[in-house]
């Protein structure tokens, strides 16, 4: 029968960092795997329209910024010339190289890759639409949903215009607009704003909360805020967008908020960056026992199993934080559970990185969370103004902080702001996962001169023994 012929051991729906990680591990464990995605190769939003193209453009933007700052070191360059077509082509080549490489890994692992959209017929059957009326039905023993998320919009401000961008269309780099308003002061908007500002656009940000990057510790954000105040044209806090209207030469925007110098302004383009929503609709889940919460997230247990025993879900579609590395590790848990291992997704720390300049990275408990939950913690900070390596880089505007449990002296959280913070945070993640004490960090020899020393010296500050920063000695046991 056709159904037996098309019966699959494991079907993974969605080929982003959660989906392809699940498919690859399952194949490595000897499973027969089918991977389904609308794109021609694996990659998902992260590789096609998110992490990778954004980071490629941020890398280019940093070169532009550094060329201007080099005059402080006695090196002067003429004003950079931006070949937008070539930059766009380079960004697209990065994406092509990464996605085609994943395609090769699929083939080497003998994974059956199907380009199409999967819809559940029931708890063990999928209808896969391949376009042009071509479809097939597959039966499966287990399925893993890794369908990701999409940019959220603001329904009351819906404007039908190519001048209104989201995080996907902003990466197309159609042109370098003279002015750009970013609605939302979160990490996606600030990263894209950094790119456009470096290319010469006058960037403004409007954020309804009293500070940028809501939820992130204010001392970490303040370092970034001071720098982008000079990079961006305007930052409007405690402000909302009341209305947007399409004009011949731009988008006219009206604002509501206290202390505004201008209640309205005209922008060549507007970028809506107010978060992301899970892709949990139009999957046929109503034909299964899978449950979805009020925010659209699929409910799962610690093994990433849904209320339908044959179906698992990982990544953005199951909830915050919507991060690629979180999805990949959830995928491992789901696959190992299917393979019969006794596992659970119970991380002590999931790192987050904002790839602005300077970068901000954190993991574990934040000072903001501790305050909101009335948790007693101690804080140790090391300013990069006392770091020899930071000074040699001309970037002494950073900060490293440790969140410490007072009784046990365990590391509960780490926060870093400064150049390369995203490369440094993994030491903090490992410290939290291994239940390291602040003394363990202090006694771990770090290479000199490096920015990683700031983590060690923050631990030394806790004991009043920092070599490069004098702080009154405190009684520590």
Legacy VTK file of the C-alpha trace (Angstrom):
# vtk DataFile Version 3.0
C-alpha trace
ASCII
DATASET POLYDATA
POINTS 477 float
0.000 0.000 0.000
1.080 3.602 -0.634
0.891 4.499 3.031
3.331 1.722 3.963
5.682 2.734 1.175
5.741 6.311 2.482
5.905 5.403 6.159
8.674 7.278 8.006
10.346 6.635 11.319
10.915 10.335 12.087
9.680 13.409 10.243
11.076 16.825 11.148
8.984 19.790 10.014
11.006 22.974 9.628
14.709 23.084 8.756
15.998 25.934 10.889
18.588 25.523 13.689
16.092 23.414 15.665
14.914 21.324 12.743
18.181 20.530 11.019
19.916 19.922 14.370
17.190 17.389 15.200
17.381 15.716 11.789
21.186 15.512 11.813
21.390 14.050 15.323
18.622 11.561 14.608
20.449 10.396 11.466
23.688 10.121 13.454
21.838 7.875 15.919
20.766 5.603 13.090
17.194 6.756 12.512
15.486 7.013 9.152
14.811 10.756 8.858
12.709 12.948 6.589
13.191 16.725 6.805
10.514 19.032 5.344
10.856 22.773 4.700
9.624 25.331 2.126
13.205 26.362 1.248
15.436 24.487 -1.189
18.056 23.861 1.526
18.048 23.790 5.331
18.707 27.002 7.236
15.443 28.491 8.387
14.958 32.122 9.379
18.336 32.176 11.131
20.352 31.542 7.989
18.060 32.954 5.322
16.491 36.022 6.934
17.871 36.478 10.441
21.044 35.778 12.376
23.524 35.207 9.579
22.683 37.951 7.056
22.307 40.426 9.929
25.691 39.518 11.387
27.317 39.765 7.959
26.005 43.305 7.580
26.972 44.193 11.154
30.512 43.052 10.372
30.600 45.407 7.372
29.124 48.217 9.474
31.824 47.752 12.100
34.530 48.211 9.467
32.948 51.489 8.406
32.751 52.685 12.023
36.302 51.578 12.854
37.714 53.377 9.824
36.391 56.651 11.231
37.593 55.959 14.775
41.104 55.007 13.667
42.063 58.690 13.491
42.329 58.590 17.293
45.184 56.107 16.827
46.960 58.204 14.228
45.480 56.480 11.180
43.175 58.338 8.818
41.152 56.952 5.931
39.160 58.760 3.319
35.374 58.449 3.646
34.385 54.846 2.810
32.596 54.290 -0.493
29.713 51.855 -0.168
28.928 49.675 -3.165
25.455 48.571 -2.093
25.072 46.000 -4.877
28.352 44.352 -3.932
27.508 44.417 -0.219
24.130 42.848 -0.902
25.768 40.213 -3.098
28.338 39.437 -0.412
25.598 39.036 2.200
23.637 36.757 -0.138
26.773 34.698 -0.850
27.253 34.165 2.891
23.707 32.826 3.097
24.170 30.628 0.011
27.420 29.154 1.308
25.916 28.264 4.670
22.620 26.854 3.381
24.202 24.864 0.563
26.668 23.438 3.081
23.763 22.224 5.201
22.240 20.690 2.090
25.425 18.696 1.562
25.367 17.530 5.178
21.778 16.370 4.629
22.781 14.266 1.663
25.835 12.808 3.412
23.631 11.710 6.293
21.159 10.188 3.805
18.317 12.355 5.091
15.289 12.509 2.811
14.867 16.265 2.278
11.502 17.404 0.918
10.898 20.983 -0.189
7.300 21.688 0.704
4.768 22.489 3.424
3.507 19.822 5.804
0.014 19.731 7.292
-1.138 17.183 9.870
-3.974 14.927 8.772
-3.906 13.125 12.111
-1.428 12.144 14.829
0.560 9.916 12.474
-0.099 11.291 9.004
1.080 14.348 7.060
-0.058 15.855 3.791
2.990 17.449 2.144
2.268 20.124 -0.457
5.119 20.559 -2.923
3.612 23.285 -5.101
1.840 23.261 -8.471
-0.808 20.883 -7.145
1.789 18.225 -6.334
1.405 16.626 -2.926
1.958 13.359 -1.134
0.814 11.755 2.084
3.327 10.450 4.607
2.751 8.365 7.691
5.236 8.568 10.560
6.017 7.105 13.939
7.347 10.354 15.432
7.343 13.975 14.278
9.248 17.017 15.523
7.779 20.445 14.842
10.401 23.164 14.366
8.431 25.715 12.367
9.986 28.810 13.927
8.459 32.282 14.033
7.715 35.367 11.941
7.946 39.142 12.535
5.105 40.584 14.599
3.218 43.577 13.315
1.061 46.310 14.842
-2.454 45.831 13.434
-3.612 49.350 14.344
-0.665 50.800 12.407
-0.938 48.610 9.328
0.219 50.575 6.262
0.442 49.076 2.792
3.711 50.527 1.523
7.126 49.266 0.462
8.506 52.021 2.685
7.371 50.097 5.779
9.899 47.358 6.533
10.114 44.411 8.884
13.204 42.503 10.029
13.120 40.440 6.824
12.663 43.167 4.205
15.145 45.443 5.984
17.862 42.934 5.077
17.162 43.350 1.367
19.057 46.685 1.396
17.082 48.089 -1.532
18.732 51.447 -0.923
20.281 53.547 1.810
17.394 55.736 2.966
18.114 59.255 4.116
16.011 58.683 7.229
14.682 55.585 9.015
12.385 55.280 12.017
12.655 52.057 14.014
9.508 51.223 15.965
10.703 49.147 18.912
13.893 49.405 20.938
14.615 45.683 21.145
17.682 43.836 19.921
16.550 43.253 16.323
15.741 46.909 15.736
18.958 48.121 17.344
21.100 45.697 15.349
19.520 46.732 12.050
19.642 50.367 13.103
23.381 50.013 13.688
23.810 48.761 10.119
21.782 51.526 8.509
23.389 54.254 10.641
26.872 53.080 9.618
25.786 53.227 5.962
24.781 56.866 6.391
21.075 56.771 7.276
19.723 59.117 9.938
18.216 56.561 12.308
15.578 57.319 14.940
14.140 54.886 17.493
10.812 55.030 19.279
10.261 52.786 22.297
7.171 52.703 24.509
9.171 51.656 27.604
11.426 54.011 29.630
14.597 52.389 28.286
16.037 50.485 25.344
16.230 46.679 25.500
13.502 46.246 28.132
14.325 43.514 30.618
18.100 43.805 30.238
20.041 45.185 33.232
20.229 48.978 33.019
23.946 49.231 33.800
24.685 47.025 30.778
22.305 48.936 28.514
23.629 52.336 29.605
27.006 51.607 27.987
25.300 50.931 24.655
22.901 53.868 25.065
25.751 56.362 25.455
27.349 55.168 22.229
24.239 55.029 20.058
23.136 58.469 21.229
25.947 59.716 18.996
25.257 57.152 16.259
21.479 57.609 16.002
19.631 60.817 15.188
16.957 60.539 17.891
15.922 58.103 20.626
12.361 58.596 21.894
11.503 56.711 25.090
8.133 56.431 26.835
6.687 57.153 23.413
4.252 55.357 21.125
3.355 55.696 17.455
-0.214 56.985 17.180
-0.527 57.062 13.403
1.347 56.409 10.164
0.332 57.801 6.798
1.875 57.221 3.388
3.129 60.410 1.740
4.618 60.898 -1.698
8.150 61.097 -0.322
7.921 58.989 2.828
5.867 57.937 5.843
4.412 60.615 8.095
4.429 59.448 11.706
2.558 60.929 14.662
3.837 60.254 18.180
2.300 60.252 21.647
4.444 60.815 24.702
5.637 63.347 27.242
8.331 65.895 26.514
8.452 65.327 22.771
10.175 68.031 20.748
8.159 66.999 17.681
4.770 65.333 17.738
5.137 64.198 14.122
7.854 63.706 11.551
8.403 62.426 8.024
10.695 59.433 7.426
11.803 57.931 4.146
11.296 54.455 5.621
9.917 52.902 8.800
11.060 49.583 10.289
8.546 47.770 12.492
10.510 45.716 14.999
8.225 44.728 17.858
9.118 41.081 18.319
8.191 37.794 16.703
5.241 35.394 16.765
5.320 31.566 16.615
4.422 29.739 13.410
1.797 27.480 14.957
-1.131 28.226 12.646
-2.163 26.442 9.459
-0.359 23.227 10.406
-3.435 21.056 10.871
-2.778 20.774 14.600
-6.516 20.842 15.199
-6.471 17.300 13.794
-4.256 16.194 16.681
-4.196 16.515 20.479
-1.463 19.169 20.327
-2.306 22.128 22.601
-1.525 25.802 21.911
-1.504 28.540 24.579
-3.015 32.022 24.321
0.193 33.431 22.824
0.279 30.862 20.040
3.047 28.740 21.554
2.818 24.954 21.422
2.700 23.385 24.881
5.428 20.821 25.573
6.875 18.979 28.562
10.523 18.799 29.611
11.179 16.243 26.877
9.662 18.688 24.330
6.772 16.279 23.811
3.322 17.713 23.093
-0.011 16.456 24.395
0.031 14.172 21.317
2.588 11.468 22.251
3.849 11.034 18.676
4.547 14.748 18.162
7.340 16.852 19.659
8.079 20.561 19.189
11.201 22.698 19.608
12.462 26.232 19.071
10.578 29.501 18.678
7.258 27.696 18.294
7.363 26.482 21.935
8.206 29.776 23.624
10.792 32.234 24.824
13.616 32.788 24.527
13.401 32.696 20.730
17.047 31.886 20.131
18.682 29.550 17.624
20.988 27.913 20.160
18.074 27.214 22.494
16.249 25.514 19.596
19.264 23.332 18.776
19.573 22.074 22.341
15.845 21.438 22.605
16.203 19.401 19.411
18.820 17.224 21.090
16.458 16.567 24.000
13.566 15.624 21.703
15.648 13.294 19.539
17.321 11.573 22.485
13.904 11.050 24.085
12.626 9.432 20.885
15.783 7.299 20.828
14.970 6.012 24.328
17.339 8.063 26.461
16.211 9.477 29.802
16.709 13.215 29.249
15.028 16.549 29.949
15.507 20.114 28.787
16.511 21.815 32.035
19.256 24.369 31.309
20.433 26.524 34.198
21.482 29.249 31.784
20.655 30.157 28.179
22.939 32.915 26.888
21.542 35.916 25.030
23.584 38.304 22.885
22.724 41.658 21.361
25.139 42.155 18.456
25.219 45.937 18.538
28.396 47.947 19.087
29.175 47.444 21.901
27.664 43.982 22.244
25.624 43.022 25.289
25.530 39.438 26.552
24.077 37.820 29.617
23.120 34.431 31.048
21.463 33.019 34.117
19.833 35.293 36.666
19.916 39.002 35.895
20.005 41.765 38.491
16.650 42.967 37.143
15.078 39.531 37.689
16.541 39.268 41.175
15.033 42.621 42.110
11.618 41.750 40.637
11.566 38.388 42.446
12.926 39.814 45.734
15.937 37.510 45.621
18.953 38.362 47.752
22.087 38.543 45.594
25.454 40.247 45.604
26.932 42.012 42.597
30.580 42.261 41.573
31.515 44.571 38.684
34.704 45.188 36.780
34.726 48.260 34.491
36.710 47.870 31.296
38.380 51.202 31.915
40.682 49.151 34.154
41.323 46.493 31.485
44.629 46.804 29.679
43.334 44.878 26.668
40.218 47.033 26.361
42.361 50.172 26.422
44.664 48.833 23.681
41.553 48.266 21.553
40.365 51.797 22.137
37.193 50.370 23.661
37.309 50.840 27.407
33.555 51.483 27.569
32.661 47.950 28.669
31.550 46.329 31.896
31.607 42.790 33.305
29.382 41.840 36.221
28.718 38.730 38.262
25.466 37.911 40.070
26.365 35.892 43.170
24.286 33.919 45.670
25.342 35.397 49.064
25.308 32.215 51.156
26.878 29.637 48.843
28.915 32.144 46.743
27.701 30.371 43.605
27.606 32.208 40.288
23.939 32.772 39.483
24.324 35.118 36.536
26.835 36.913 34.334
26.417 40.089 32.300
28.904 41.629 29.899
28.748 44.706 27.708
31.613 45.616 25.415
33.254 44.639 22.162
33.173 40.862 21.724
30.849 40.278 24.688
29.119 37.486 22.775
32.396 35.583 22.527
33.013 35.924 26.269
29.668 34.909 27.736
30.143 31.142 27.313
32.499 31.058 30.306
29.628 32.427 32.367
27.230 29.801 31.005
29.649 27.001 31.907
30.194 28.469 35.383
26.463 28.478 36.070
25.880 25.000 34.616
28.746 23.576 36.702
27.603 25.390 39.868
30.948 27.186 40.055
31.762 29.408 43.012
33.021 32.940 42.614
36.333 31.702 44.046
36.563 29.149 41.212
36.434 31.995 38.704
38.977 34.031 40.656
41.437 31.131 40.898
41.129 30.114 37.235
44.164 31.523 35.418
43.112 33.681 32.461
45.517 34.713 29.689
46.892 38.249 29.754
46.180 40.634 28.165
42.665 39.587 27.165
39.111 40.750 27.681
38.373 37.382 29.310
40.416 38.598 32.284
37.567 40.957 33.134
35.539 37.942 34.278
38.330 36.834 36.603
38.850 40.372 37.872
35.136 40.802 38.557
35.487 37.757 40.823
38.530 39.363 42.438
36.512 42.534 43.033
34.055 40.430 45.022
36.878 39.591 47.448
38.419 43.069 47.349
41.522 41.690 45.616
41.359 42.955 42.033
44.872 43.616 40.741
43.872 46.433 38.409
41.009 48.016 40.342
41.142 49.169 43.936
38.045 48.447 45.967
37.877 48.423 49.781
38.328 44.930 51.089
35.137 43.181 52.121
34.724 40.370 54.629
34.279 37.187 52.573
34.224 33.620 53.836
LINES 1 478
477 0 1 2 3 4 5 6 7 8 9 10 11 12 13 14 15 16 17 18 19 20 21 22 23 24 25 26 27 28 29 30 31 32 33 34 35 36 37 38 39 40 41 42 43 44 45 46 47 48 49 50 51 52 53 54 55 56 57 58 59 60 61 62 63 64 65 66 67 68 69 70 71 72 73 74 75 76 77 78 79 80 81 82 83 84 85 86 87 88 89 90 91 92 93 94 95 96 97 98 99 100 101 102 103 104 105 106 107 108 109 110 111 112 113 114 115 116 117 118 119 120 121 122 123 124 125 126 127 128 129 130 131 132 133 134 135 136 137 138 139 140 141 142 143 144 145 146 147 148 149 150 151 152 153 154 155 156 157 158 159 160 161 162 163 164 165 166 167 168 169 170 171 172 173 174 175 176 177 178 179 180 181 182 183 184 185 186 187 188 189 190 191 192 193 194 195 196 197 198 199 200 201 202 203 204 205 206 207 208 209 210 211 212 213 214 215 216 217 218 219 220 221 222 223 224 225 226 227 228 229 230 231 232 233 234 235 236 237 238 239 240 241 242 243 244 245 246 247 248 249 250 251 252 253 254 255 256 257 258 259 260 261 262 263 264 265 266 267 268 269 270 271 272 273 274 275 276 277 278 279 280 281 282 283 284 285 286 287 288 289 290 291 292 293 294 295 296 297 298 299 300 301 302 303 304 305 306 307 308 309 310 311 312 313 314 315 316 317 318 319 320 321 322 323 324 325 326 327 328 329 330 331 332 333 334 335 336 337 338 339 340 341 342 343 344 345 346 347 348 349 350 351 352 353 354 355 356 357 358 359 360 361 362 363 364 365 366 367 368 369 370 371 372 373 374 375 376 377 378 379 380 381 382 383 384 385 386 387 388 389 390 391 392 393 394 395 396 397 398 399 400 401 402 403 404 405 406 407 408 409 410 411 412 413 414 415 416 417 418 419 420 421 422 423 424 425 426 427 428 429 430 431 432 433 434 435 436 437 438 439 440 441 442 443 444 445 446 447 448 449 450 451 452 453 454 455 456 457 458 459 460 461 462 463 464 465 466 467 468 469 470 471 472 473 474 475 476
